[in-house]
Amino acid sequence: MITEILFETTESGPLLPNQDRVHDVRITRGGLIVHEVLSTKGGNGQGMRYIRDEYEIDPDQAAAFLDTLRTEFHIDEWPGDFGSPVLEGRTYEVTIRHGDGTIRRSRGTVDLPPGGEAIRQSVRQLAAFKKEPWIF
């Protein structure tokens, strides 16, 4: 049983002012969603800004989403690496925590994992996010 999933998505390349660089989205079986964003600051672009938003959803809804990752998207069968090295662009890492304490990780770059677009849309529908989260 999946108890938690963490989507970490990072943008690489030249630093520009007011640009998101990292989005982390953690979803727990208990219904907690944490969305963290790391962005460059405006003006001269020096320094970083950190935003953390938390959302509480119905635990049954969270559990149903996590169960769907296994039953419909077969996330436990994903390989550890989907991508090829890139110098610029987005990279992602998905960390899956199970009830028995095991942790699985899968990462990628340009190509989405199987069902990636549907998973992305499902996450975005779980809560009224203040800022649209990057998922993959």
DSSP file (Angstrom, degrees, kcal/mol; ACC not computed):
  #  RESIDUE AA STRUCTURE BP1 BP2  ACC     N-H-->O    O-->H-N    N-H-->O    O-->H-N    TCO  KAPPA ALPHA  PHI   PSI    X-CA   Y-CA   Z-CA
    1    1 A M              0   0    0      0, 0.0    98,-2.5     0, 0.0     2,-0.4   0.000 360.0 360.0 360.0 131.0    0.0    0.0    0.0
    2    2 A I  E     +A   98   0A   0     96,-0.2    96,-0.3     1,-0.2     3,-0.1  -0.673 360.0 177.3 -79.2 128.0    1.3    3.4   -0.9
    3    3 A T  E     +     0   0A   0     94,-3.1    26,-2.5    -2,-0.4    27,-0.3   0.651  66.0   3.7-102.8 -20.9    1.3    5.8    2.1
    4    4 A E  E     -AB  97  28A   0     93,-1.5    93,-2.8    24,-0.2     2,-0.4  -0.977  55.2-161.1-162.9 147.0    2.9    8.8    0.4
    5    5 A I  E     -AB  96  27A   0     22,-2.1    22,-2.7    -2,-0.3     2,-0.5  -0.997   5.9-162.8-133.2 142.1    4.2   10.1   -2.9
    6    6 A L  E     -AB  95  26A   0     89,-2.3    89,-2.5    -2,-0.4     2,-0.6  -0.990   1.7-163.7-125.8 122.7    6.5   12.9   -3.6
    7    7 A F  E     -AB  94  25A   0     18,-2.9    18,-2.4    -2,-0.5     2,-0.5  -0.935   8.8-173.3-103.3 118.4    6.9   14.5   -7.0
    8    8 A E  E     -AB  93  24A   0     85,-2.8    85,-2.3    -2,-0.6     2,-0.5  -0.961   4.4-179.6-114.6 118.5   10.0   16.6   -7.3
    9    9 A T  E     -AB  92  23A   0     14,-2.8    14,-2.6    -2,-0.5     2,-0.4  -0.976   3.3-172.0-123.7 129.1   10.3   18.6  -10.6
   10   10 A T  E     -AB  91  22A   0     81,-2.8    81,-2.3    -2,-0.5     2,-0.5  -0.957  14.5-149.5-126.7 137.0   13.3   20.8  -11.3
   11   11 A E  E     -A   90   0A   0     10,-3.3     2,-0.2    -2,-0.4    79,-0.2  -0.905  20.2-169.0-102.5 128.1   14.0   23.3  -14.1
   12   12 A S  E     +A   89   0A   0     77,-2.2    77,-0.9    -2,-0.5    76,-0.1  -0.646  36.2  73.4-110.7 172.7   17.6   23.7  -15.1
   13   13 A G  S    S-     0   0    0     -2,-0.2    75,-0.1    74,-0.2    -2,-0.0  -0.695  87.0  -9.8 118.7-173.4   19.3   26.3  -17.3
   14   14 A P  S    S-     0   0    0      0, 0.0     2,-0.4     0, 0.0    74,-0.0  -0.263  72.3-114.3 -59.7 141.3   20.2   30.0  -17.0
   15   15 A L        -     0   0    0      6,-0.0     6,-0.0     0, 0.0    -3,-0.0  -0.656  37.8-178.2 -79.0 126.9   18.8   31.7  -14.0
   16   16 A L    >   -     0   0    0     -2,-0.4     3,-0.7     3,-0.0    24,-0.2  -0.893  35.0 -88.7-121.0 154.4   16.3   34.4  -14.9
   17   17 A P  T 3  S+     0   0    0      0, 0.0    25,-0.3     0, 0.0    24,-0.1  -0.283 106.2   8.2 -61.6 146.5   14.4   36.8  -12.5
   18   18 A N  T 3  S+     0   0    0     23,-0.8     2,-0.5     1,-0.2    23,-0.1   0.859  93.1 143.5  53.6  44.2   11.0   35.6  -11.1
   19   19 A Q    <   -     0   0    0     -3,-0.7    21,-2.4    22,-0.2    -1,-0.2  -0.955  51.6-125.6-119.6 128.4   11.4   32.1  -12.5
   20   20 A D  E     + C   0  39A   0     -2,-0.5    19,-0.3    19,-0.2     3,-0.1  -0.473  30.4 172.1 -65.5 139.0   10.2   28.9  -10.8
   21   21 A R  E     +     0   0A   0     17,-3.2   -10,-3.3     1,-0.4     2,-0.4   0.664  61.2  23.9-118.0 -33.3   13.1   26.4  -10.4
   22   22 A V  E     -BC  10  38A   0     16,-1.8    16,-2.3   -12,-0.2     2,-0.4  -0.999  52.1-175.0-141.2 135.3   11.7   23.6   -8.2
   23   23 A H  E     -BC   9  37A   0    -14,-2.6   -14,-2.8    -2,-0.4     2,-0.4  -0.995   7.9-174.3-125.8 124.7    8.2   22.3   -7.4
   24   24 A D  E     -BC   8  36A   0     12,-2.7    12,-2.8    -2,-0.4     2,-0.5  -0.978   0.6-174.4-115.7 131.1    7.8   19.6   -4.8
   25   25 A V  E     -BC   7  35A   0    -18,-2.4   -18,-2.9    -2,-0.4     2,-0.5  -0.979   0.9-173.1-128.5 118.7    4.3   18.1   -4.3
   26   26 A R  E     -BC   6  34A   0      8,-2.7     8,-2.4    -2,-0.5     2,-0.5  -0.942   0.7-171.6-113.8 130.8    3.8   15.5   -1.5
   27   27 A I  E     -BC   5  33A   0    -22,-2.7   -22,-2.1    -2,-0.5     2,-0.3  -0.986   6.2-163.4-124.3 125.1    0.5   13.7   -1.1
   28   28 A T  E >   -B    4   0A   0      4,-2.5     3,-1.8    -2,-0.5   -24,-0.2  -0.753  30.6-121.8-108.2 155.5   -0.2   11.5    2.0
   29   29 A R  T 3  S+     0   0    0    -26,-2.5    34,-0.4    -2,-0.3    33,-0.2   0.774 111.5  65.6 -62.3 -26.9   -2.8    8.9    2.5
   30   30 A G  T 3  S-     0   0    0    -27,-0.3    -1,-0.3    32,-0.1    30,-0.1   0.525 123.5-100.5 -75.3  -5.2   -4.0   10.9    5.5
   31   31 A G  S <  S+     0   0    0     -3,-1.8    26,-3.0     1,-0.3     2,-0.5   0.531  76.5 136.0 101.3   7.0   -5.1   13.7    3.1
   32   32 A L  E     - D   0  56A   0     24,-0.2    -4,-2.5    27,-0.1     2,-0.5  -0.769  29.4-173.5 -90.6 130.9   -2.2   16.2    3.5
   33   33 A I  E     -CD  27  55A   0     22,-2.7    22,-2.7    -2,-0.5     2,-0.5  -0.994   2.3-168.8-120.3 127.4   -0.9   17.8    0.3
   34   34 A V  E     -CD  26  54A   0     -8,-2.4    -8,-2.7    -2,-0.5     2,-0.5  -0.975   1.3-170.7-117.7 125.8    2.2   20.0    0.6
   35   35 A H  E     -CD  25  53A   0     18,-3.0    18,-2.7    -2,-0.5     2,-0.4  -0.967   6.3-175.9-118.4 116.6    3.3   22.1   -2.4
   36   36 A E  E     -CD  24  52A   0    -12,-2.8   -12,-2.7    -2,-0.5     2,-0.4  -0.932   2.3-170.4-115.7 136.2    6.7   23.8   -2.2
   37   37 A V  E     -CD  23  51A   0     14,-2.8    14,-2.6    -2,-0.4     2,-0.5  -0.989   8.8-164.2-128.9 132.1    8.1   26.1   -4.8
   38   38 A L  E     +CD  22  50A   0    -16,-2.3   -17,-3.2    -2,-0.4   -16,-1.8  -0.978  22.7 169.6-114.7 122.9   11.6   27.6   -5.1
   39   39 A S  E     -CD  20  49A   0     10,-2.8    10,-3.5    -2,-0.5   -19,-0.2  -0.892  36.3-106.9-131.0 157.5   11.9   30.6   -7.4
   40   40 A T  E     - D   0  48A   0    -21,-2.4     8,-0.2    -2,-0.3     6,-0.1  -0.531  43.1-112.0 -76.6 154.2   14.4   33.2   -8.3
   41   41 A K        -     0   0    0      6,-1.6   -23,-0.8     4,-0.2   -22,-0.2  -0.408  32.6-104.1 -83.1 164.1   13.7   36.7   -7.0
   42   42 A G  S >  S+     0   0    0    -25,-0.3     3,-1.4    -2,-0.1     2,-0.5   0.027  84.9  32.4 -75.3-173.4   12.8   39.6   -9.2
   43   43 A G  T 3  S+     0   0    0      1,-0.3    -1,-0.0     2,-0.1     0, 0.0  -0.499 132.7   9.0  69.2-114.7   15.0   42.5  -10.2
   44   44 A N  T 3  S-     0   0    0     -2,-0.5    -1,-0.3     2,-0.1    -2,-0.1   0.516  98.1-124.4 -79.6  -3.3   18.6   41.4  -10.5
   45   45 A G    <   +     0   0    0     -3,-1.4     2,-0.3     1,-0.3    -4,-0.2   0.542  62.2 141.0  77.2   5.6   17.5   37.8  -10.1
   46   46 A Q        +     0   0    0     -4,-0.3    -1,-0.3    -6,-0.1    -2,-0.1  -0.648  50.0  17.4 -86.2 138.5   19.8   37.2   -7.1
   47   47 A G  S    S-     0   0    0     -2,-0.3    -6,-1.6    -3,-0.1     2,-0.3  -0.126  79.4 -97.4  92.0 168.6   18.6   35.1   -4.3
   48   48 A M  E     -D   40   0A   0     -8,-0.2     2,-0.4    -2,-0.0    -8,-0.2  -0.910  17.3-143.9-128.7 153.8   15.7   32.6   -4.1
   49   49 A R  E     -D   39   0A   0    -10,-3.5   -10,-2.8    -2,-0.3     2,-0.5  -0.956  13.8-156.2-117.6 135.7   12.1   32.8   -2.8
   50   50 A Y  E     -D   38   0A   0     -2,-0.4     2,-0.4   -12,-0.2   -12,-0.2  -0.951  10.3-177.2-116.7 129.3   10.5   29.8   -1.0
   51   51 A I  E     -D   37   0A   0    -14,-2.6   -14,-2.8    -2,-0.5     2,-0.4  -0.989   2.5-174.1-126.2 134.1    6.8   29.2   -0.9
   52   52 A R  E     +D   36   0A   0     -2,-0.4     2,-0.4   -16,-0.2   -16,-0.2  -0.986   4.1 179.9-129.8 122.3    5.1   26.4    1.0
   53   53 A D  E     -D   35   0A   0    -18,-2.7   -18,-3.0    -2,-0.4     2,-0.4  -0.962   9.5-158.6-120.5 139.9    1.3   25.8    0.8
   54   54 A E  E     -D   34   0A   0     -2,-0.4     2,-0.4   -20,-0.2   -20,-0.2  -0.928   6.5-171.4-118.1 143.8   -0.6   23.0    2.6
   55   55 A Y  E     -D   33   0A   0    -22,-2.7   -22,-2.7    -2,-0.4     2,-0.5  -0.993  12.5-149.0-133.5 139.1   -3.9   21.6    1.6
   56   56 A E  E     +D   32   0A   0     -2,-0.4     2,-0.3   -24,-0.2   -24,-0.2  -0.944  22.5 175.0-108.0 123.6   -6.2   19.1    3.5
   57   57 A I        -     0   0    0    -26,-3.0    70,-0.1    -2,-0.5    69,-0.0  -0.790  46.4 -73.1-119.4 168.3   -8.3   16.8    1.4
   58   58 A D    >>  -     0   0    0     -2,-0.3     4,-2.2     1,-0.2     3,-0.6  -0.399  39.9-135.1 -58.8 127.1  -10.6   14.0    2.4
   59   59 A P  H 3> S+     0   0    0      0, 0.0     4,-2.8     0, 0.0   -28,-0.2   0.837 106.0  56.7 -56.7 -32.5   -8.4   11.0    3.4
   60   60 A D  H 3> S+     0   0    0      2,-0.2     4,-2.3     1,-0.2     5,-0.1   0.885 107.0  49.0 -65.4 -36.8  -10.6    8.7    1.4
   61   61 A Q  H <> S+     0   0    0     -3,-0.6     4,-2.2     2,-0.2    -1,-0.2   0.912 112.6  47.4 -67.3 -42.6   -9.9   10.8   -1.7
   62   62 A A  H  X S+     0   0    0     -4,-2.2     4,-2.5     2,-0.2    -2,-0.2   0.924 112.8  48.7 -63.6 -44.6   -6.2   10.8   -1.1
   63   63 A A  H  X S+     0   0    0     -4,-2.8     4,-2.6   -34,-0.4     5,-0.2   0.905 110.2  51.5 -62.6 -42.0   -6.2    7.0   -0.5
   64   64 A A  H  X S+     0   0    0     -4,-2.3     4,-2.1     2,-0.2    -1,-0.2   0.907 110.5  49.0 -62.3 -41.7   -8.2    6.5   -3.7
   65   65 A F  H  X S+     0   0    0     -4,-2.2     4,-1.4     2,-0.2    -2,-0.2   0.949 112.8  46.7 -61.9 -48.7   -5.7    8.5   -5.7
   66   66 A L  H  X S+     0   0    0     -4,-2.5     4,-0.8     1,-0.2    -2,-0.2   0.886 112.1  50.6 -63.1 -38.8   -2.7    6.6   -4.2
   67   67 A D  H >X S+     0   0    0     -4,-2.6     4,-2.6     1,-0.2     3,-0.7   0.882 105.3  57.2 -65.5 -37.2   -4.4    3.3   -4.9
   68   68 A T  H 3X>S+     0   0    0     -4,-2.1     4,-2.5     1,-0.2     5,-1.5   0.838  96.2  64.2 -61.9 -33.3   -5.1    4.3   -8.5
   69   69 A L  H 3<5S+     0   0    0     -4,-1.4     6,-2.5     1,-0.2    -1,-0.2   0.858 112.4  35.4 -59.4 -33.7   -1.4    4.9   -9.0
   70   70 A R  H <X5S+     0   0    0     -4,-0.8     4,-0.6    -3,-0.7    -2,-0.2   0.900 124.0  39.7 -84.1 -45.3   -0.9    1.2   -8.4
   71   71 A T  H  <5S+     0   0    0     -4,-2.6    -3,-0.2     2,-0.1    -2,-0.2   0.884 130.6  21.5 -78.9 -38.5   -4.0   -0.3  -10.0
   72   72 A E  T  <5S+     0   0    0     -4,-2.5    -3,-0.2    -5,-0.2    -1,-0.1   0.811 135.1  30.8 -98.5 -35.2   -4.3    1.9  -13.1
   73   73 A F  T  4<S-     0   0    0     -5,-1.5    -3,-0.2    42,-0.0    -4,-0.1   0.500  87.4-139.9-106.6  -5.2   -0.8    3.3  -13.7
   74   74 A H    ><  +     0   0    0     -4,-0.6     3,-2.1    -6,-0.3     4,-0.3   0.875  34.1 169.6  49.6  45.7    1.2    0.4  -12.3
   75   75 A I  G >   +     0   0    0     -6,-2.5     3,-1.2     1,-0.3    -5,-0.2   0.761  68.1  65.3 -62.2 -26.6    3.6    2.9  -10.7
   76   76 A D  G 3  S+     0   0    0      1,-0.2    -1,-0.3    -7,-0.2    -2,-0.1   0.626  99.6  54.1 -71.3 -11.1    5.3    0.1   -8.7
   77   77 A E  G <  S+     0   0    0     -3,-2.1    -1,-0.2    -4,-0.1    -2,-0.2   0.420  80.4 118.3-100.7  -0.7    6.5   -1.4  -12.0
   78   78 A W    <   -     0   0    0     -3,-1.2    27,-0.1    -4,-0.3     4,-0.0  -0.366  67.9-116.2 -65.2 144.3    8.2    1.8  -13.2
   79   79 A P        -     0   0    0      0, 0.0    28,-0.1     0, 0.0     3,-0.1  -0.292  24.9-109.8 -71.9 167.4   11.9    1.6  -13.8
   80   80 A G  S    S+     0   0    0      1,-0.2    27,-1.6    26,-0.2     2,-0.4   0.739 103.0  33.9 -69.9 -22.8   14.3    3.6  -11.7
   81   81 A D  B     +e  107   0A   0     25,-0.2    27,-0.2     1,-0.1    -1,-0.2  -0.966  49.6 167.2-142.9 122.1   15.2    5.9  -14.7
   82   82 A F        +     0   0    0     25,-3.8    26,-0.2    -2,-0.4    29,-0.1   0.590  62.5  64.4 -99.9 -16.7   13.1    7.0  -17.6
   83   83 A G        -     0   0    0     24,-0.5    24,-0.1    27,-0.1     8,-0.0  -0.366  66.9-127.5-111.9-179.4   15.3    9.7  -19.0
   84   84 A S        -     0   0    0     -2,-0.1    26,-0.2     1,-0.0    -2,-0.0  -0.898  51.0 -81.0-119.9 154.1   18.5   10.6  -20.6
   85   85 A P        -     0   0    0      0, 0.0     2,-0.3     0, 0.0    24,-0.1  -0.272  50.7-174.9 -58.6 136.8   20.9   13.2  -19.2
   86   86 A V        -     0   0    0      1,-0.1     3,-0.1     3,-0.1    -3,-0.0  -0.968  26.3-154.5-131.2 149.7   20.0   16.8  -20.2
   87   87 A L  S    S+     0   0    0     -2,-0.3     2,-0.3     1,-0.3   -74,-0.2   0.765  85.0  22.1 -91.3 -30.0   21.8   20.0  -19.6
   88   88 A E  S    S+     0   0    0    -76,-0.1    -1,-0.3     2,-0.1     2,-0.2  -0.977  96.7  48.1-136.9 150.5   18.7   22.2  -19.7
   89   89 A G  E    S-A   12   0A   0    -77,-0.9   -77,-2.2    -2,-0.3     2,-0.3  -0.719  86.9 -33.0 119.4-170.1   15.1   21.5  -19.2
   90   90 A R  E     -A   11   0A   0     -2,-0.2     2,-0.3   -79,-0.2   -79,-0.2  -0.649  45.5-177.6 -92.6 142.7   12.9   19.8  -16.6
   91   91 A T  E     -A   10   0A   0    -81,-2.3   -81,-2.8    -2,-0.3     2,-0.3  -0.942   8.6-163.7-127.9 155.5   13.9   16.7  -14.7
   92   92 A Y  E     -AF   9 108A   0     16,-2.6    16,-2.2    -2,-0.3     2,-0.4  -0.977  12.4-166.1-140.0 153.9   11.7   14.9  -12.2
   93   93 A E  E     -AF   8 107A   0    -85,-2.3   -85,-2.8    -2,-0.3     2,-0.5  -0.992   8.8-158.8-137.2 133.5   12.0   12.3   -9.4
   94   94 A V  E     -AF   7 106A   0     12,-3.5    12,-2.0    -2,-0.4     2,-0.5  -0.957   5.5-165.3-113.3 125.3    9.1   10.4   -7.9
   95   95 A T  E     -AF   6 105A   0    -89,-2.5   -89,-2.3    -2,-0.5     2,-0.5  -0.957   4.4-166.0-113.7 124.2    9.5    8.9   -4.4
   96   96 A I  E     -AF   5 104A   0      8,-3.1     8,-2.3    -2,-0.5     2,-0.5  -0.941   2.1-161.3-114.7 122.9    6.9    6.4   -3.3
   97   97 A R  E     -AF   4 103A   0    -93,-2.8   -94,-3.1    -2,-0.5   -93,-1.5  -0.888   9.3-156.9-105.3 133.9    6.7    5.3    0.3
   98   98 A H  E >   -A    2   0A   0      4,-2.5     3,-2.0    -2,-0.5   -96,-0.2  -0.707  29.1-112.5-107.8 159.5    4.9    2.1    1.2
   99   99 A G  T 3  S+     0   0    0    -98,-2.5   -97,-0.1     1,-0.3    -1,-0.1   0.739 115.4  59.8 -61.1 -25.5    3.2    1.0    4.4
  100  100 A D  T 3  S-     0   0    0    -99,-0.2    -1,-0.3     2,-0.1    -3,-0.0   0.385 122.2-103.6 -86.0   5.5    5.9   -1.7    5.0
  101  101 A G  S <  S+     0   0    0     -3,-2.0    -2,-0.1     1,-0.3     2,-0.1   0.327  76.5 136.3  93.5  -7.9    8.6    1.0    5.0
  102  102 A T        -     0   0    0     -5,-0.1    -4,-2.5     1,-0.0     2,-0.4  -0.422  38.2-155.3 -75.2 151.6   10.0    0.4    1.5
  103  103 A I  E     - F   0  97A   0     -6,-0.2     2,-0.4    -2,-0.1    -6,-0.2  -0.993   7.2-169.1-128.5 132.4   10.8    3.3   -0.7
  104  104 A R  E     - F   0  96A   0     -8,-2.3    -8,-3.1    -2,-0.4     2,-0.4  -0.948   4.7-164.8-119.6 143.3   10.9    3.3   -4.5
  105  105 A R  E     + F   0  95A   0     -2,-0.4     2,-0.3   -10,-0.2   -10,-0.2  -0.968   9.1 178.1-128.3 145.9   12.2    6.1   -6.7
  106  106 A S  E     - F   0  94A   0    -12,-2.0   -12,-3.5    -2,-0.4     2,-0.3  -0.993   8.3-176.3-142.4 139.4   11.9    6.8  -10.4
  107  107 A R  E     +eF  81  93A   0    -27,-1.6   -25,-3.8    -2,-0.3   -24,-0.5  -0.904   6.5 162.6-135.7 163.8   13.3    9.7  -12.3
  108  108 A G  E     - F   0  92A   0    -16,-2.2   -16,-2.6    -2,-0.3     4,-0.1  -0.960  21.6-149.8-164.9 180.0   13.2   11.1  -15.8
  109  109 A T  S    S-     0   0    0     -2,-0.3    -1,-0.1     2,-0.2   -26,-0.1   0.364  77.9  -3.7-126.5-100.2   13.7   14.0  -18.0
  110  110 A V  S    S+     0   0    0    -26,-0.2     2,-0.3     2,-0.1   -27,-0.1   0.921 113.5  70.3 -74.2 -46.4   11.9   14.9  -21.2
  111  111 A D  S    S-     0   0    0    -29,-0.1    -2,-0.2     1,-0.1   -29,-0.1  -0.556  78.3-131.2 -81.6 134.8    9.7   11.8  -21.6
  112  112 A L        -     0   0    0     -2,-0.3     3,-0.1     1,-0.1    -1,-0.1  -0.458  27.4-108.1 -74.9 152.9    6.8   11.4  -19.2
  113  113 A P    >   -     0   0    0      0, 0.0     3,-2.4     0, 0.0     4,-0.2  -0.293  59.1 -63.6 -70.4 168.6    6.3    8.0  -17.5
  114  114 A P  T 3  S+     0   0    0      0, 0.0   -36,-0.0     0, 0.0     0, 0.0  -0.328 129.0   8.0 -56.0 128.5    3.3    5.8  -18.7
  115  115 A G  T 3> S+     0   0    0     -3,-0.1     4,-2.5     3,-0.1     5,-0.2   0.611  88.3 142.0  75.7  11.9    0.1    7.7  -17.9
  116  116 A G  H <>  +     0   0    0     -3,-2.4     4,-2.6     1,-0.2     5,-0.1   0.863  67.5  48.9 -56.4 -42.9    2.1   10.8  -16.9
  117  117 A E  H  > S+     0   0    0     -4,-0.2     4,-2.3     2,-0.2    -1,-0.2   0.906 112.6  48.2 -66.7 -40.3   -0.3   13.3  -18.3
  118  118 A A  H  > S+     0   0    0      2,-0.2     4,-2.3     1,-0.2    -2,-0.2   0.890 112.3  49.3 -66.7 -39.0   -3.3   11.6  -16.6
  119  119 A I  H  X S+     0   0    0     -4,-2.5     4,-2.5     2,-0.2     5,-0.2   0.936 109.7  52.2 -63.7 -45.7   -1.5   11.5  -13.3
  120  120 A R  H  X S+     0   0    0     -4,-2.6     4,-2.2     1,-0.2    -2,-0.2   0.933 111.8  45.5 -55.1 -49.1   -0.6   15.2  -13.7
  121  121 A Q  H  X S+     0   0    0     -4,-2.3     4,-1.2     1,-0.2    -1,-0.2   0.885 110.8  53.8 -65.1 -38.6   -4.2   16.1  -14.3
  122  122 A S  H  < S+     0   0    0     -4,-2.3     4,-0.5     1,-0.2     3,-0.3   0.910 109.2  48.3 -62.5 -42.5   -5.4   13.9  -11.4
  123  123 A V  H >X S+     0   0    0     -4,-2.5     3,-1.6     1,-0.2     4,-0.5   0.936 108.9  53.2 -62.6 -46.2   -3.0   15.6   -9.0
  124  124 A R  H 3< S+     0   0    0     -4,-2.2     5,-0.4     1,-0.3     3,-0.3   0.732 107.3  53.1 -64.3 -21.3   -4.1   19.1  -10.1
  125  125 A Q  T 3< S+     0   0    0     -4,-1.2    -1,-0.3    -3,-0.3    -2,-0.2   0.544  89.9  78.2 -89.4  -7.7   -7.7   18.1   -9.4
  126  126 A L  T <4 S+     0   0    0     -3,-1.6     2,-0.3    -4,-0.5    -1,-0.2   0.830 106.4   6.8 -70.2 -31.7   -7.1   17.0   -5.9
  127  127 A A  S  < S-     0   0    0     -4,-0.5     2,-1.6    -3,-0.3    -1,-0.1  -0.944  77.7-101.7-147.3 163.8   -7.0   20.6   -4.4
  128  128 A A        -     0   0    0     -2,-0.3    -3,-0.1    -3,-0.1    -4,-0.1  -0.635  50.6-158.1 -87.3  78.2   -7.5   24.2   -5.3
  129  129 A F        -     0   0    0     -2,-1.6     3,-0.1    -5,-0.4   -74,-0.0  -0.300  18.5-143.9 -62.2 137.6   -3.8   24.9   -5.7
  130  130 A K  S    S+     0   0    0      1,-0.2     2,-0.4     2,-0.0    -1,-0.1   0.843  94.8  24.8 -68.3 -33.8   -2.8   28.6   -5.3
  131  131 A K  S    S-     0   0    0    -96,-0.0    -1,-0.2     0, 0.0    -2,-0.0  -1.000  99.7-105.4-132.0 131.6   -0.1   28.0   -8.0
  132  132 A E        -     0   0    0     -2,-0.4     2,-0.1    -3,-0.1    -4,-0.0  -0.365  42.8-128.6 -59.6 123.0   -0.4   25.2  -10.6
  133  133 A P        -     0   0    0      0, 0.0     2,-0.5     0, 0.0    -1,-0.1  -0.437   9.3-123.2 -77.1 146.7    2.0   22.5   -9.5
  134  134 A W        -     0   0    0     -2,-0.1     2,-0.5  -125,-0.1  -125,-0.2  -0.770  27.7-177.3 -81.6 127.0    4.6   21.0  -11.8
  135  135 A I              0   0    0     -2,-0.5   -15,-0.1  -127,-0.1   -43,-0.1  -0.935 360.0 360.0-126.3 105.8    4.1   17.2  -12.0
  136  136 A F              0   0    0     -2,-0.5   -46,-0.1   -43,-0.1   -44,-0.1   0.380 360.0 360.0  76.5 360.0    6.8   15.8  -14.2
